[in-house]
Amino acid sequence: MQYLGPFLILVWFIMTTMIYMSTKTKRRKFSYKSLFFGSLAWEKNSRNWLLILGLFLLVSLNSITDTFVFLILLGCYIIVLAGSGLLLHRGNHHQHIQALFFSIFLIGLACYPLLSNLR
């Protein structure tokens, strides 16, 4: 049962990656909000419910270390998406730079408790 949360989040990552790959390379109206959470209202989008259920199961059934590792993986995933968006000139480059800074902040936020436990 403890593997169900990470599995659902992995399915969400795969669905997001497929949506990202299906967008046109030179589309100027690219948005991370619509990529991660869809264009429908949040309660009508099945991807959002998949993510909410996966996060709930991850936090409630697994250790806190697993949650921090998930945050580090999410930060790395956003770095890859933002880097490829910059290289492919997809959308506005300012939003990709903001996503890079957010992901670096997220990785630092998740690494701090993990590294402080090593002492």
GROMACS elastic network, one bead per residue, 0.5 to 0.9 nm:
[ bonds ]
;  ai    aj funct       b0    kb
    1     4     6  0.54732   500
    1     5     6  0.79891   500
    1    57     6  0.86444   500
    1    61     6  0.77000   500
    2     5     6  0.65614   500
    2     6     6  0.79247   500
    2    57     6  0.74412   500
    2    58     6  0.72745   500
    2    60     6  0.89245   500
    2    61     6  0.54794   500
    2    62     6  0.60214   500
    3     6     6  0.56063   500
    3     7     6  0.60691   500
    3     8     6  0.87179   500
    3    57     6  0.87400   500
    3    58     6  0.81240   500
    3    61     6  0.87185   500
    3    62     6  0.84341   500
    4     7     6  0.50253   500
    4     8     6  0.61551   500
    4     9     6  0.86521   500
    4    54     6  0.72804   500
    4    57     6  0.70683   500
    4    58     6  0.78584   500
    5     8     6  0.52508   500
    5     9     6  0.63017   500
    5    10     6  0.86014   500
    5    51     6  0.89567   500
    5    53     6  0.72496   500
    5    55     6  0.63387   500
    5    56     6  0.73019   500
    5    59     6  0.82727   500
    5    61     6  0.80557   500
    5    62     6  0.85204   500
    6     9     6  0.50415   500
    6    10     6  0.60264   500
    6    11     6  0.86143   500
    6    54     6  0.64687   500
    6    55     6  0.79534   500
    6    57     6  0.80326   500
    6    58     6  0.62229   500
    6    70     6  0.82372   500
    7    11     6  0.62557   500
    7    12     6  0.86650   500
    7    54     6  0.75572   500
    8    11     6  0.50309   500
    8    12     6  0.62681   500
    8    13     6  0.87027   500
    8    50     6  0.64553   500
    8    51     6  0.69838   500
    8    53     6  0.76584   500
    8    54     6  0.50242   500
    8    55     6  0.84072   500
    9    13     6  0.62121   500
    9    14     6  0.86646   500
    9    50     6  0.74168   500
    9    51     6  0.59493   500
    9    52     6  0.88950   500
    9    53     6  0.86204   500
    9    54     6  0.53274   500
    9    55     6  0.71627   500
    9    58     6  0.87044   500
   10    14     6  0.62451   500
   10    15     6  0.86209   500
   10    54     6  0.88573   500
   11    14     6  0.50753   500
   11    15     6  0.61525   500
   11    16     6  0.85737   500
   11    50     6  0.83690   500
   11    51     6  0.88780   500
   12    15     6  0.50847   500
   12    16     6  0.60987   500
   12    17     6  0.85346   500
   12    36     6  0.89671   500
   12    47     6  0.66684   500
   12    48     6  0.86460   500
   12    50     6  0.68203   500
   12    51     6  0.63158   500
   12    54     6  0.86957   500
   13    16     6  0.51451   500
   13    17     6  0.61093   500
   13    18     6  0.86460   500
   13    74     6  0.88333   500
   13    77     6  0.84827   500
   14    17     6  0.50574   500
   14    18     6  0.61819   500
   14    19     6  0.86602   500
   15    18     6  0.51699   500
   15    19     6  0.62852   500
   15    20     6  0.86148   500
   15    47     6  0.80662   500
   16    19     6  0.51284   500
   16    20     6  0.60947   500
   16    21     6  0.86134   500
   16    35     6  0.65815   500
   16    36     6  0.63309   500
   16    37     6  0.89169   500
   16    47     6  0.87670   500
   17    21     6  0.61080   500
   17    22     6  0.85712   500
   17    35     6  0.88609   500
   17    81     6  0.85044   500
   18    21     6  0.51216   500
   18    22     6  0.61702   500
   18    23     6  0.89027   500
   19    22     6  0.51304   500
   19    23     6  0.65527   500
   19    35     6  0.69781   500
   20    23     6  0.55982   500
   20    24     6  0.87775   500
   20    35     6  0.67278   500
   20    81     6  0.82312   500
   21    24     6  0.79062   500
   21    25     6  0.85517   500
   22    25     6  0.87178   500
   23    26     6  0.87400   500
   23    27     6  0.74438   500
   23    30     6  0.83706   500
   24    27     6  0.54573   500
   24    90     6  0.79491   500
   25    28     6  0.89114   500
   25    85     6  0.84671   500
   25    88     6  0.63612   500
   25    89     6  0.71669   500
   25    90     6  0.54900   500
   25    91     6  0.84345   500
   26    88     6  0.75099   500
   26    89     6  0.63291   500
   26    90     6  0.51619   500
   26    91     6  0.68706   500
   27    30     6  0.61259   500
   27    89     6  0.85603   500
   27    90     6  0.58707   500
   27    91     6  0.57339   500
   28    89     6  0.88173   500
   28    90     6  0.65823   500
   28    92     6  0.65935   500
   29    90     6  0.86096   500
   29    91     6  0.57931   500
   29    92     6  0.78546   500
   30    33     6  0.89895   500
   30    34     6  0.80160   500
   30    35     6  0.81633   500
   30    90     6  0.68080   500
   30    92     6  0.73997   500
   31    34     6  0.54359   500
   31    35     6  0.62543   500
   31    36     6  0.87873   500
   31    91     6  0.75699   500
   31    92     6  0.88379   500
   31    95     6  0.81254   500
   32    36     6  0.59975   500
   32    37     6  0.81850   500
   32    95     6  0.81916   500
   32    96     6  0.88176   500
   32    99     6  0.84647   500
   33    36     6  0.54626   500
   33    37     6  0.57263   500
   33    38     6  0.69718   500
   33    39     6  0.81715   500
   34    37     6  0.53433   500
   34    39     6  0.52793   500
   34    40     6  0.86284   500
   35    38     6  0.57474   500
   35    39     6  0.82244   500
   36    47     6  0.84794   500
   36    48     6  0.84008   500
   37    40     6  0.81052   500
   37    41     6  0.87752   500
   37    42     6  0.70189   500
   37    45     6  0.77257   500
   37    47     6  0.70454   500
   37    48     6  0.60869   500
   38    41     6  0.78894   500
   38    42     6  0.77091   500
   38    45     6  0.68914   500
   38    47     6  0.77403   500
   38    48     6  0.80682   500
   39    42     6  0.83274   500
   39    45     6  0.82654   500
   40    43     6  0.81082   500
   40    44     6  0.62890   500
   40    45     6  0.59576   500
   41    44     6  0.54605   500
   41    45     6  0.65199   500
   42    45     6  0.54423   500
   42    46     6  0.83708   500
   42    47     6  0.87563   500
   42    48     6  0.62268   500
   42    49     6  0.81621   500
   43    46     6  0.77741   500
   43    48     6  0.73221   500
   43    49     6  0.73766   500
   44    48     6  0.82678   500
   44    49     6  0.85607   500
   45    48     6  0.55906   500
   45    49     6  0.68974   500
   45    50     6  0.89802   500
   46    49     6  0.51248   500
   46    50     6  0.61468   500
   46    51     6  0.86734   500
   47    51     6  0.62359   500
   47    52     6  0.86324   500
   48    51     6  0.51081   500
   48    52     6  0.61088   500
   48    53     6  0.85338   500
   49    53     6  0.59669   500
   49    54     6  0.83317   500
   50    53     6  0.52794   500
   50    54     6  0.60286   500
   50    55     6  0.85706   500
   51    54     6  0.50307   500
   51    55     6  0.60258   500
   51    56     6  0.84507   500
   52    55     6  0.52146   500
   52    56     6  0.60654   500
   52    57     6  0.85953   500
   53    56     6  0.50802   500
   53    57     6  0.61445   500
   53    58     6  0.84791   500
   54    57     6  0.52159   500
   54    58     6  0.60053   500
   54    59     6  0.86080   500
   55    59     6  0.60602   500
   55    60     6  0.83903   500
   55    67     6  0.87036   500
   56    59     6  0.53518   500
   56    60     6  0.59730   500
   56    61     6  0.82857   500
   57    60     6  0.51979   500
   57    61     6  0.56238   500
   57    62     6  0.76245   500
   58    61     6  0.56712   500
   58    62     6  0.54650   500
   58    63     6  0.81810   500
   58    64     6  0.89302   500
   58    66     6  0.77593   500
   58    67     6  0.67578   500
   58    70     6  0.89648   500
   59    62     6  0.58362   500
   59    63     6  0.72371   500
   59    64     6  0.70528   500
   59    66     6  0.83284   500
   59    67     6  0.64123   500
   60    63     6  0.80701   500
   62    65     6  0.81328   500
   62    66     6  0.63422   500
   62    67     6  0.74966   500
   63    66     6  0.54588   500
   63    67     6  0.68907   500
   64    67     6  0.50496   500
   64    68     6  0.64397   500
   64    69     6  0.87187   500
   65    68     6  0.51421   500
   65    69     6  0.62064   500
   65    70     6  0.85956   500
   65   113     6  0.87825   500
   65   114     6  0.71500   500
   66    69     6  0.50104   500
   66    70     6  0.61488   500
   66    71     6  0.86981   500
   67    70     6  0.50049   500
   67    71     6  0.63555   500
   67    72     6  0.87858   500
   67   110     6  0.86305   500
   68    72     6  0.63209   500
   68    73     6  0.86816   500
   68   107     6  0.88048   500
   68   109     6  0.87046   500
   68   110     6  0.51126   500
   68   111     6  0.72705   500
   68   113     6  0.81763   500
   68   114     6  0.74871   500
   69    72     6  0.50451   500
   69    73     6  0.62329   500
   69    74     6  0.85764   500
   69   110     6  0.73044   500
   69   111     6  0.82796   500
   69   114     6  0.87760   500
   70    73     6  0.50356   500
   70    74     6  0.60792   500
   70    75     6  0.85860   500
   70   110     6  0.87511   500
   71    75     6  0.61710   500
   71    76     6  0.86608   500
   71   106     6  0.68140   500
   71   107     6  0.67140   500
   71   109     6  0.86117   500
   71   110     6  0.61030   500
   71   111     6  0.89266   500
   72    75     6  0.50728   500
   72    76     6  0.62869   500
   72    77     6  0.86125   500
   72   103     6  0.85754   500
   72   106     6  0.70075   500
   72   108     6  0.82278   500
   72   109     6  0.87199   500
   72   110     6  0.61306   500
   72   111     6  0.73373   500
   73    76     6  0.50537   500
   73    77     6  0.60910   500
   73    78     6  0.86522   500
   73   107     6  0.81575   500
   74    78     6  0.62351   500
   74    79     6  0.86210   500
   74   103     6  0.77738   500
   74   106     6  0.82396   500
   74   107     6  0.82329   500
   75    78     6  0.51585   500
   75    79     6  0.62306   500
   75    80     6  0.87597   500
   75   100     6  0.85849   500
   75   102     6  0.79522   500
   75   104     6  0.66703   500
   75   105     6  0.82923   500
   75   106     6  0.58694   500
   75   107     6  0.55449   500
   76    80     6  0.63188   500
   76    81     6  0.87306   500
   76   103     6  0.69962   500
   76   104     6  0.83489   500
   76   107     6  0.76930   500
   77    80     6  0.51875   500
   77    81     6  0.63033   500
   77    82     6  0.86322   500
   77   103     6  0.84137   500
   78    81     6  0.50058   500
   78    82     6  0.59381   500
   78    83     6  0.82819   500
   78    99     6  0.68664   500
   78   100     6  0.70548   500
   78   102     6  0.85697   500
   78   103     6  0.60347   500
   79    82     6  0.51889   500
   79    83     6  0.58533   500
   79    84     6  0.84395   500
   79    96     6  0.89343   500
   79    99     6  0.73800   500
   79   100     6  0.55834   500
   79   101     6  0.88294   500
   79   103     6  0.62321   500
   79   104     6  0.79496   500
   80    83     6  0.51272   500
   80    84     6  0.60935   500
   80    85     6  0.84457   500
   80   100     6  0.89234   500
   81    84     6  0.52905   500
   81    85     6  0.60599   500
   81    86     6  0.86632   500
   81    96     6  0.83757   500
   81    99     6  0.87989   500
   81   100     6  0.89869   500
   82    86     6  0.61823   500
   82    87     6  0.86337   500
   82    93     6  0.89863   500
   82    95     6  0.83938   500
   82    97     6  0.72284   500
   82    98     6  0.88264   500
   82    99     6  0.62626   500
   82   100     6  0.61939   500
   83    86     6  0.51360   500
   83    87     6  0.62244   500
   83    88     6  0.85925   500
   83    96     6  0.73515   500
   83    97     6  0.86209   500
   83   100     6  0.77587   500
   84    88     6  0.59209   500
   84    89     6  0.82640   500
   84    90     6  0.82570   500
   85    88     6  0.52266   500
   85    89     6  0.58312   500
   85    91     6  0.73971   500
   85    92     6  0.88836   500
   85    93     6  0.78443   500
   85    96     6  0.66672   500
   86    89     6  0.51713   500
   86    90     6  0.65579   500
   86    91     6  0.84399   500
   86    92     6  0.85634   500
   86    93     6  0.61536   500
   86    96     6  0.64558   500
   86    97     6  0.82025   500
   87    90     6  0.78622   500
   88    91     6  0.89887   500
   89    92     6  0.76629   500
   89    93     6  0.72475   500
   90    93     6  0.76663   500
   90    96     6  0.89764   500
   91    94     6  0.88573   500
   91    95     6  0.80520   500
   91    96     6  0.83582   500
   92    95     6  0.58813   500
   92    96     6  0.71090   500
   93    96     6  0.51719   500
   93    97     6  0.63692   500
   93    98     6  0.87297   500
   94    97     6  0.51526   500
   94    98     6  0.62127   500
   94    99     6  0.86029   500
   95    99     6  0.60990   500
   95   100     6  0.86035   500
   96   100     6  0.61970   500
   96   101     6  0.87317   500
   97   101     6  0.63302   500
   97   102     6  0.86035   500
   98   101     6  0.51554   500
   98   102     6  0.61248   500
   98   103     6  0.85879   500
   99   103     6  0.60676   500
   99   104     6  0.85807   500
  100   103     6  0.51679   500
  100   104     6  0.62259   500
  100   105     6  0.86100   500
  101   104     6  0.51342   500
  101   105     6  0.61592   500
  101   106     6  0.85670   500
  102   105     6  0.50449   500
  102   106     6  0.60785   500
  102   107     6  0.86341   500
  103   107     6  0.61120   500
  103   108     6  0.85062   500
  104   107     6  0.51510   500
  104   108     6  0.61495   500
  104   109     6  0.85025   500
  105   108     6  0.51045   500
  105   109     6  0.60008   500
  105   110     6  0.85896   500
  106   109     6  0.50266   500
  106   110     6  0.61765   500
  106   111     6  0.85386   500
  107   110     6  0.51601   500
  107   111     6  0.59806   500
  107   112     6  0.85953   500
  108   111     6  0.50758   500
  108   112     6  0.61043   500
  109   112     6  0.56459   500
  109   113     6  0.76796   500
  110   113     6  0.64029   500
  110   114     6  0.70066   500
  111   114     6  0.51440   500
  111   115     6  0.59482   500
  111   116     6  0.84313   500
  112   115     6  0.52751   500
  112   116     6  0.60300   500
  112   117     6  0.87179   500
  113   116     6  0.50577   500
  113   117     6  0.63094   500
  114   117     6  0.54831   500
  114   118     6  0.70728   500
  115   118     6  0.53936   500
  115   119     6  0.76941   500
  116   119     6  0.60270   500
